[in-house]
Amino acid sequence: MQTTLSPPLRFLLGTACFIVIVAGMKASAEVMVPFLLSAFIGILCAPPLFWLESRKIPTAIAVIIVVTVFMLAAVMISAVVGASISDFANQLPQYQEKLQGEKAALLSWLESQGIEAPATVLKEQVNPGAAMGMVKQVLTSLGGVLTDSFLIFLTVLFILFEASSFPSKLKRALNDPNHSSVESFKHFNQSVKKYLIIKSWVSLGTGLVITIWLLILGVDYPILWGLLAFMLNFVPNIGSIIAAIPAVMLAFIQIGSGTALLTGAGYVAVNIIMGNVIEPRYMGQGLGLSTLVVFLSLVFWGWVLGPVGMLLSIPLTMIVKLALENNKETHWMAVMLDNK
């Protein structure tokens, strides 16, 4: 005999389940982070794997080719970025000293103009060198993820081996003669893959253009800032601003205010073109999130999973939104998350 729960009771039960799931994710963050990164990488590696299989290449060989290419690219990028992070950490005291010098010059100018109160506030409250120190901490914590590289490699390997047989397993598991559940899952899976793949290509283009622009301007560590722009491009609106701050500050203390303005202008131009022209053209307008949801997602996933959770916050929230859209009972939640 089936009993129907009242709406308030269903809401309370759903809230309790949500709290338990979040608490479990936070407690198991050390395991969840490598797994989520592996799943993210696996989704990106699946299209070339399927392309190779369509050319009659055996699955085992196709997986080895895809994983080998990915690992070679990852090792090269890790080597360059690791060296940049190490060198940046060594140069950090000099950058902080230069920032303090610029701050002293600003205070002198304010005093010459007869402005005393703001100068006092700046002396007591503003520490521009701390901003560069925070950049170092974030980069170091992200670099720490590389310690799980072997676990991530093995997980991606097994995910790709299972990718080809998963649809047939799903059909047998659901045992749905009308294939409605299978079709619903396929639609959800295709939506997730479309979002992640297009967003990754757009982010990669953003990072490459930023790297080239900073190379032209002569700003130190252009590859490092390009990688940061690539990662934070997954966080719309807020991410581009966060990514630009360290590069603009470095351009200012290294070369001067003119180069800092050009650096900031480059970030603005790239993000306007990528975010408002290229990305909507290929992704469409139906996958947006409101600015409030973006900010809350950044805070929530960062609290649950740490710095990597902040980088994956929008992909994870988009996956939740797509899952809600594919269920009639939860479709209203997806509408509330939308930017329209």
C-alpha positions in Angstrom: 0.0 0.0 0.0 1.5 3.3 -1.1 1.1 6.5 0.9 1.5 9.9 -0.5 3.6 12.4 1.6 2.2 15.9 2.0 4.2 18.7 0.3 5.6 20.1 3.6 6.8 16.7 4.7 8.3 16.0 1.3 10.1 19.4 1.5 11.4 18.6 5.0 12.6 15.1 3.9 14.3 16.6 0.8 16.0 19.2 2.9 17.2 16.6 5.4 18.6 14.5 2.6 20.4 17.5 1.1 22.0 18.3 4.4 23.2 14.7 4.9 24.6 14.6 1.3 26.4 17.9 1.7 27.9 16.9 5.1 29.1 13.6 3.5 30.7 15.5 0.6 32.5 17.9 2.9 33.7 15.1 5.1 35.0 13.1 2.1 36.4 16.2 0.2 39.9 14.5 -0.1 38.3 11.7 -2.1 35.6 13.7 -3.9 38.0 16.3 -5.4 40.1 13.8 -7.4 37.0 11.9 -8.4 35.2 15.0 -9.7 38.4 16.1 -11.6 38.6 12.6 -13.1 35.0 12.7 -14.2 35.5 16.2 -15.7 38.5 15.0 -17.6 36.8 11.8 -18.6 33.9 13.7 -20.2 36.4 15.9 -22.1 38.3 12.8 -23.3 35.2 10.8 -24.3 34.6 12.5 -27.8 38.1 11.7 -29.2 37.8 8.2 -27.7 34.5 7.6 -29.6 35.9 9.2 -32.7 38.8 6.7 -32.7 36.4 3.8 -32.0 34.3 4.9 -35.0 37.5 4.5 -37.1 37.5 0.7 -36.1 40.3 1.2 -33.6 40.0 -1.3 -30.7 38.8 0.3 -27.4 41.9 -0.6 -25.5 44.2 1.1 -28.1 41.9 4.1 -28.4 41.9 4.6 -24.6 45.7 4.3 -24.5 46.1 6.9 -27.3 43.7 9.4 -25.7 45.2 9.0 -22.2 48.8 9.2 -23.4 48.1 12.4 -25.4 46.3 13.9 -22.4 49.1 12.9 -19.9 51.8 14.3 -22.1 50.0 17.6 -22.4 49.3 17.6 -18.6 53.0 16.9 -17.8 54.2 19.7 -20.1 51.8 22.2 -18.7 52.5 21.1 -15.1 56.2 21.5 -15.6 55.9 25.0 -17.0 53.3 26.1 -14.5 55.2 24.5 -11.6 58.3 26.4 -12.5 56.3 29.7 -12.8 54.7 29.2 -9.4 58.1 28.5 -7.8 59.7 31.5 -9.4 56.7 33.7 -8.6 56.9 32.7 -4.9 60.7 33.6 -4.9 60.0 37.0 -6.5 57.0 37.7 -4.2 58.9 39.7 -1.5 60.2 42.0 -4.2 56.8 42.5 -5.7 55.3 43.2 -2.2 58.1 45.7 -1.6 57.4 47.6 -4.8 53.7 47.6 -3.9 54.5 49.2 -0.6 56.6 51.8 -2.4 53.7 52.6 -4.7 51.5 52.9 -1.6 53.9 55.3 0.0 54.0 57.4 -3.1 50.2 57.5 -3.1 50.2 58.6 0.5 52.7 61.3 -0.2 50.6 62.6 -3.1 47.4 62.6 -0.9 49.2 64.5 1.8 50.5 67.1 -0.7 46.9 67.6 -1.7 45.9 68.2 1.9 43.9 65.0 2.3 44.7 63.5 5.7 41.9 61.1 6.6 42.0 58.7 3.6 45.8 58.6 4.0 45.4 57.5 7.6 42.9 54.8 6.6 45.3 53.6 3.9 48.2 53.4 6.4 46.2 51.4 8.9 43.9 49.2 6.8 45.3 48.7 3.3 48.0 46.2 2.7 48.5 45.7 -1.1 51.2 43.2 -0.5 48.7 40.9 1.1 46.9 40.6 -2.2 49.9 39.1 -3.9 50.4 36.8 -1.0 46.8 35.6 -1.4 47.5 34.9 -5.1 50.5 32.8 -4.0 48.4 30.8 -1.5 45.7 30.1 -4.1 48.2 29.0 -6.8 50.0 26.8 -4.3 46.8 25.1 -3.1 45.8 24.4 -6.7 49.2 23.1 -7.4 48.8 20.7 -4.5 46.1 18.9 -6.5 48.9 17.5 -8.7 49.9 15.2 -5.8 46.8 13.2 -6.7 47.8 13.0 -10.3 48.3 9.2 -10.3 44.9 8.5 -8.7 43.3 10.9 -11.2 45.1 9.1 -14.1 43.9 5.7 -13.0 40.3 6.9 -12.5 40.2 8.5 -15.9 41.6 5.3 -17.4 38.8 3.2 -15.9 36.1 5.8 -16.8 37.2 5.7 -20.4 37.2 1.9 -20.5 33.6 1.9 -19.1 32.4 4.7 -21.4 31.7 2.5 -24.4 29.7 -0.1 -22.5 27.9 2.2 -20.1 24.8 2.9 -22.4 24.1 -0.9 -22.8 24.5 -1.4 -19.1 22.1 1.4 -18.4 19.4 -0.1 -20.6 19.7 -3.5 -18.9 19.7 -1.9 -15.4 16.6 0.2 -16.0 14.7 -2.5 -17.8 12.5 0.1 -19.4 10.6 -1.3 -22.4 9.6 2.2 -23.6 13.2 3.5 -23.2 11.8 6.7 -21.7 14.2 6.6 -18.7 17.1 5.8 -21.1 16.2 8.7 -23.4 15.9 11.1 -20.5 19.3 10.1 -19.2 20.8 10.4 -22.7 19.3 13.9 -23.0 20.8 14.9 -19.7 24.2 13.3 -20.6 24.3 15.1 -23.9 23.4 18.4 -22.3 26.2 18.0 -19.7 28.8 17.0 -22.3 27.8 19.9 -24.6 28.1 22.4 -21.7 31.5 21.1 -20.5 33.1 20.7 -23.9 32.0 24.1 -25.3 32.9 25.8 -22.0 36.3 24.1 -22.0 37.1 25.2 -25.5 36.0 28.8 -24.8 38.0 28.8 -21.6 41.0 27.4 -23.5 40.7 30.1 -26.1 40.4 32.8 -23.4 43.6 31.5 -21.7 45.6 31.4 -24.9 44.6 34.9 -26.0 45.4 36.3 -22.5 48.8 34.5 -22.6 49.6 36.0 -26.0 48.5 39.5 -25.0 50.6 39.4 -21.8 53.6 38.2 -23.8 53.2 41.1 -26.2 53.0 43.5 -23.2 56.0 41.9 -21.5 54.3 41.0 -18.3 56.0 38.3 -16.2 54.6 34.8 -16.1 52.1 35.1 -19.0 51.5 31.3 -19.1 50.6 31.3 -15.4 48.1 34.1 -15.8 46.7 32.5 -18.9 46.2 29.2 -17.0 44.5 31.2 -14.2 42.2 32.9 -16.8 41.4 29.4 -18.3 40.4 28.0 -15.0 38.5 30.9 -13.7 36.6 31.4 -17.0 34.4 28.5 -15.8 33.1 31.0 -13.2 31.1 33.6 -15.3 31.0 37.3 -14.4 33.1 36.9 -11.2 35.9 34.6 -12.5 37.2 37.0 -15.2 37.5 39.8 -12.6 39.4 37.6 -10.1 41.7 36.3 -12.9 42.6 39.9 -14.0 43.5 41.3 -10.6 47.0 39.7 -10.1 48.0 40.2 -13.8 47.0 43.9 -13.7 48.8 44.4 -10.3 51.9 42.8 -11.6 51.9 44.8 -14.8 51.5 48.0 -12.7 54.5 47.3 -10.4 56.7 45.7 -13.1 56.2 48.2 -16.0 53.8 51.0 -15.1 50.3 52.3 -15.1 50.0 52.4 -18.9 50.7 48.7 -19.3 48.4 47.9 -16.4 45.6 49.7 -18.2 46.4 47.8 -21.4 46.4 44.6 -19.4 43.0 45.3 -17.9 41.6 46.4 -21.3 42.8 43.1 -22.8 41.0 41.1 -20.2 37.8 43.1 -20.7 37.9 42.7 -24.5 38.6 39.0 -24.4 35.9 38.2 -21.9 33.3 40.4 -23.7 34.1 38.7 -27.1 34.3 35.1 -25.6 31.4 35.5 -23.1 28.9 37.5 -25.2 29.7 36.6 -28.8 31.4 33.2 -29.2 30.0 31.2 -26.2 26.3 32.1 -26.8 26.7 31.3 -30.5 27.7 27.7 -29.9 26.0 27.0 -26.5 22.8 28.9 -26.9 21.0 31.0 -24.3 19.4 28.2 -22.3 22.2 27.3 -19.9 22.6 30.6 -18.1 22.7 31.1 -14.3 21.8 34.2 -12.5 24.6 36.3 -11.0 23.4 35.6 -7.5 23.4 31.8 -8.1 26.9 32.1 -9.6 28.2 33.9 -6.4 26.4 31.5 -4.0 27.7 28.5 -6.0 31.3 29.8 -5.7 30.9 30.2 -2.0 29.1 26.9 -1.4 31.3 24.6 -3.5 34.4 26.4 -2.2 33.2 25.7 1.4 32.5 22.0 0.6 35.5 21.1 -1.6 38.0 23.9 -1.2 39.8 25.8 -4.0 39.1 23.1 -6.6 35.5 23.3 -5.6 35.5 27.0 -6.5 36.9 26.2 -9.9 34.3 23.4 -10.5 31.5 25.4 -8.9 29.7 26.4 -12.1 30.1 23.1 -13.9 28.7 21.3 -10.8 25.8 23.7 -10.5 25.1 23.4 -14.2 25.0 19.6 -13.9 22.5 20.0 -11.0 20.4 22.5 -13.0 20.3 20.2 -16.0 19.3 17.3 -13.8 16.5 19.4 -12.3 15.3 20.4 -15.8 14.9 16.7 -16.8 12.5 16.0 -14.0 9.0 17.4 -14.2 8.7 17.7 -10.4 11.9 19.7 -10.0 11.7 21.7 -13.2 10.6 24.8 -11.2 13.9 24.7 -9.3 15.9 24.9 -12.5 13.8 27.9 -13.6 14.7 29.6 -10.3 18.4 29.1 -11.0 18.1 30.6 -14.5 19.3 34.1 -15.4 16.0 35.1 -17.1 
